Amino acid sequence: MRSLLSKLLILPLTIAGIGFFSISIEICAQDCNLDSKTNKCLSTVGPLSMDTVSGSFLQGVITHVRDGDTFEVNGIPIRLAALDCPENSTAEGRYASHIAKAYQGAEVKCELTGARTYDRLVGYCEIRDVDFGRMMMSKSSCKLWEKFDVWDRYKDDMK
């Protein structure tokens, strides 16, 4: 039997930036019934501590692609865990960004690791049950950044 928390988790989170702004978001965890109009969970269990961010899910639409390993989900920046893509200043980086941009507007589900880098949350993401990082490694010059594969999702890919 699943525990009540495994059915729905909501975490209010404030991301503070440099300057005079902050963004308040809700991170919904597995089995959350996300309302597509408001991008909010339809029911709540209660707030969680910051320690529970790891393993939480963020689901929504890719609203912007920054480069091959960073996009925004409903305006929230996500750095793809374990993925190392060339910078946009190179031909390989522009090609990786071009591939990623083909998925702008697509529904995505990201499992967050609990880490942050710069203004980005870090997570493993899927589109239509296909691992986005694995797809980027197979279709572009993006590579596995093994030391940041914190959940060993891609360790079998190295064999």
Contacts in CASP RR format, 6 or more apart in sequence:
PFRMAT RR
TARGET T0000
AUTHOR 0000-0000-0000
METHOD contacts of the structure
MODEL  1
MRSLLSKLLILPLTIAGIGFFSISIEICAQDCNLDSKTNKCLSTVGPLSM
DTVSGSFLQGVITHVRDGDTFEVNGIPIRLAALDCPENSTAEGRYASHIA
KAYQGAEVKCELTGARTYDRLVGYCEIRDVDFGRMMMSKSSCKLWEKFDV
WDRYKDDMK
4 45 0 8 1.000
5 45 0 8 1.000
6 30 0 8 1.000
6 31 0 8 1.000
7 30 0 8 1.000
7 31 0 8 1.000
7 45 0 8 1.000
8 28 0 8 1.000
8 29 0 8 1.000
8 31 0 8 1.000
8 32 0 8 1.000
8 33 0 8 1.000
8 41 0 8 1.000
8 43 0 8 1.000
8 44 0 8 1.000
8 45 0 8 1.000
9 28 0 8 1.000
9 29 0 8 1.000
9 30 0 8 1.000
9 32 0 8 1.000
9 45 0 8 1.000
9 48 0 8 1.000
9 52 0 8 1.000
9 56 0 8 1.000
10 26 0 8 1.000
10 27 0 8 1.000
10 28 0 8 1.000
10 29 0 8 1.000
10 32 0 8 1.000
10 41 0 8 1.000
10 44 0 8 1.000
10 45 0 8 1.000
10 46 0 8 1.000
10 47 0 8 1.000
10 48 0 8 1.000
11 26 0 8 1.000
11 27 0 8 1.000
11 29 0 8 1.000
11 47 0 8 1.000
11 48 0 8 1.000
11 50 0 8 1.000
11 52 0 8 1.000
11 53 0 8 1.000
11 56 0 8 1.000
12 24 0 8 1.000
12 25 0 8 1.000
12 26 0 8 1.000
12 47 0 8 1.000
13 24 0 8 1.000
13 25 0 8 1.000
13 26 0 8 1.000
13 27 0 8 1.000
13 50 0 8 1.000
13 53 0 8 1.000
14 22 0 8 1.000
14 23 0 8 1.000
14 24 0 8 1.000
14 25 0 8 1.000
15 22 0 8 1.000
15 23 0 8 1.000
15 25 0 8 1.000
15 76 0 8 1.000
15 119 0 8 1.000
16 22 0 8 1.000
17 119 0 8 1.000
23 76 0 8 1.000
25 76 0 8 1.000
26 40 0 8 1.000
26 41 0 8 1.000
27 53 0 8 1.000
27 56 0 8 1.000
27 57 0 8 1.000
27 58 0 8 1.000
27 112 0 8 1.000
28 34 0 8 1.000
28 40 0 8 1.000
28 41 0 8 1.000
28 56 0 8 1.000
28 57 0 8 1.000
28 58 0 8 1.000
28 59 0 8 1.000
29 55 0 8 1.000
29 56 0 8 1.000
29 57 0 8 1.000
30 57 0 8 1.000
32 41 0 8 1.000
32 57 0 8 1.000
32 59 0 8 1.000
33 41 0 8 1.000
33 42 0 8 1.000
33 43 0 8 1.000
34 40 0 8 1.000
34 41 0 8 1.000
34 42 0 8 1.000
34 59 0 8 1.000
34 60 0 8 1.000
35 41 0 8 1.000
35 42 0 8 1.000
39 60 0 8 1.000
39 74 0 8 1.000
48 56 0 8 1.000
53 112 0 8 1.000
53 114 0 8 1.000
54 112 0 8 1.000
54 113 0 8 1.000
54 114 0 8 1.000
55 111 0 8 1.000
55 112 0 8 1.000
55 113 0 8 1.000
55 114 0 8 1.000
56 111 0 8 1.000
56 112 0 8 1.000
56 114 0 8 1.000
57 109 0 8 1.000
57 110 0 8 1.000
57 111 0 8 1.000
57 112 0 8 1.000
58 73 0 8 1.000
58 76 0 8 1.000
58 78 0 8 1.000
58 109 0 8 1.000
58 110 0 8 1.000
58 112 0 8 1.000
58 121 0 8 1.000
59 73 0 8 1.000
59 107 0 8 1.000
59 108 0 8 1.000
59 109 0 8 1.000
59 110 0 8 1.000
60 73 0 8 1.000
60 74 0 8 1.000
60 107 0 8 1.000
60 108 0 8 1.000
60 109 0 8 1.000
61 73 0 8 1.000
61 74 0 8 1.000
61 105 0 8 1.000
61 106 0 8 1.000
61 107 0 8 1.000
61 108 0 8 1.000
62 71 0 8 1.000
62 72 0 8 1.000
62 73 0 8 1.000
62 103 0 8 1.000
62 104 0 8 1.000
62 105 0 8 1.000
62 106 0 8 1.000
62 108 0 8 1.000
62 127 0 8 1.000
63 72 0 8 1.000
63 73 0 8 1.000
63 74 0 8 1.000
63 75 0 8 1.000
63 104 0 8 1.000
63 105 0 8 1.000
64 71 0 8 1.000
64 72 0 8 1.000
64 75 0 8 1.000
64 104 0 8 1.000
65 71 0 8 1.000
65 72 0 8 1.000
65 97 0 8 1.000
65 100 0 8 1.000
65 101 0 8 1.000
65 103 0 8 1.000
65 104 0 8 1.000
66 72 0 8 1.000
66 77 0 8 1.000
66 97 0 8 1.000
67 85 0 8 1.000
67 87 0 8 1.000
67 88 0 8 1.000
67 93 0 8 1.000
67 96 0 8 1.000
67 97 0 8 1.000
67 100 0 8 1.000
68 80 0 8 1.000
68 83 0 8 1.000
68 85 0 8 1.000
68 93 0 8 1.000
68 96 0 8 1.000
68 97 0 8 1.000
68 99 0 8 1.000
68 100 0 8 1.000
68 136 0 8 1.000
68 140 0 8 1.000
68 142 0 8 1.000
69 79 0 8 1.000
69 80 0 8 1.000
69 83 0 8 1.000
69 84 0 8 1.000
69 85 0 8 1.000
69 96 0 8 1.000
69 133 0 8 1.000
69 136 0 8 1.000
69 142 0 8 1.000
70 77 0 8 1.000
70 78 0 8 1.000
70 79 0 8 1.000
70 80 0 8 1.000
70 120 0 8 1.000
71 77 0 8 1.000
71 78 0 8 1.000
71 80 0 8 1.000
71 100 0 8 1.000
71 103 0 8 1.000
71 104 0 8 1.000
71 108 0 8 1.000
72 78 0 8 1.000
73 108 0 8 1.000
73 110 0 8 1.000
73 125 0 8 1.000
76 121 0 8 1.000
77 119 0 8 1.000
77 120 0 8 1.000
77 121 0 8 1.000
78 110 0 8 1.000
78 120 0 8 1.000
78 121 0 8 1.000
78 122 0 8 1.000
78 123 0 8 1.000
78 125 0 8 1.000
79 117 0 8 1.000
79 118 0 8 1.000
79 120 0 8 1.000
79 121 0 8 1.000
79 122 0 8 1.000
79 123 0 8 1.000
80 122 0 8 1.000
80 123 0 8 1.000
80 124 0 8 1.000
80 125 0 8 1.000
80 132 0 8 1.000
80 133 0 8 1.000
80 136 0 8 1.000
81 113 0 8 1.000
81 115 0 8 1.000
81 122 0 8 1.000
81 123 0 8 1.000
81 124 0 8 1.000
81 148 0 8 1.000
81 149 0 8 1.000
81 150 0 8 1.000
81 151 0 8 1.000
81 153 0 8 1.000
82 124 0 8 1.000
82 133 0 8 1.000
82 144 0 8 1.000
82 145 0 8 1.000
82 146 0 8 1.000
82 148 0 8 1.000
82 149 0 8 1.000
82 150 0 8 1.000
82 153 0 8 1.000
82 154 0 8 1.000
83 133 0 8 1.000
83 136 0 8 1.000
83 137 0 8 1.000
83 142 0 8 1.000
83 143 0 8 1.000
83 144 0 8 1.000
83 145 0 8 1.000
84 142 0 8 1.000
84 143 0 8 1.000
84 144 0 8 1.000
84 145 0 8 1.000
84 148 0 8 1.000
85 93 0 8 1.000
85 96 0 8 1.000
85 97 0 8 1.000
85 136 0 8 1.000
85 140 0 8 1.000
85 141 0 8 1.000
85 142 0 8 1.000
85 143 0 8 1.000
86 92 0 8 1.000
86 93 0 8 1.000
86 96 0 8 1.000
86 141 0 8 1.000
86 142 0 8 1.000
87 93 0 8 1.000
88 94 0 8 1.000
88 97 0 8 1.000
92 140 0 8 1.000
92 141 0 8 1.000
93 140 0 8 1.000
93 141 0 8 1.000
95 140 0 8 1.000
95 141 0 8 1.000
96 136 0 8 1.000
96 140 0 8 1.000
96 141 0 8 1.000
96 142 0 8 1.000
99 136 0 8 1.000
99 139 0 8 1.000
99 140 0 8 1.000
100 136 0 8 1.000
103 127 0 8 1.000
103 132 0 8 1.000
106 127 0 8 1.000
106 128 0 8 1.000
107 127 0 8 1.000
107 128 0 8 1.000
108 125 0 8 1.000
108 126 0 8 1.000
108 127 0 8 1.000
108 132 0 8 1.000
109 125 0 8 1.000
109 126 0 8 1.000
109 127 0 8 1.000
110 121 0 8 1.000
110 123 0 8 1.000
110 124 0 8 1.000
110 125 0 8 1.000
110 126 0 8 1.000
111 123 0 8 1.000
111 124 0 8 1.000
111 125 0 8 1.000
112 121 0 8 1.000
112 122 0 8 1.000
112 123 0 8 1.000
113 122 0 8 1.000
113 123 0 8 1.000
113 124 0 8 1.000
113 150 0 8 1.000
113 151 0 8 1.000
114 121 0 8 1.000
114 122 0 8 1.000
114 123 0 8 1.000
115 121 0 8 1.000
115 122 0 8 1.000
115 123 0 8 1.000
115 150 0 8 1.000
116 122 0 8 1.000
122 148 0 8 1.000
124 131 0 8 1.000
124 133 0 8 1.000
124 151 0 8 1.000
124 153 0 8 1.000
125 131 0 8 1.000
125 132 0 8 1.000
125 133 0 8 1.000
126 132 0 8 1.000
127 135 0 8 1.000
131 153 0 8 1.000
133 142 0 8 1.000
134 154 0 8 1.000
134 157 0 8 1.000
136 142 0 8 1.000
137 143 0 8 1.000
137 144 0 8 1.000
137 154 0 8 1.000
137 157 0 8 1.000
144 154 0 8 1.000
144 157 0 8 1.000
144 158 0 8 1.000
146 154 0 8 1.000
146 155 0 8 1.000
146 158 0 8 1.000
149 155 0 8 1.000
END
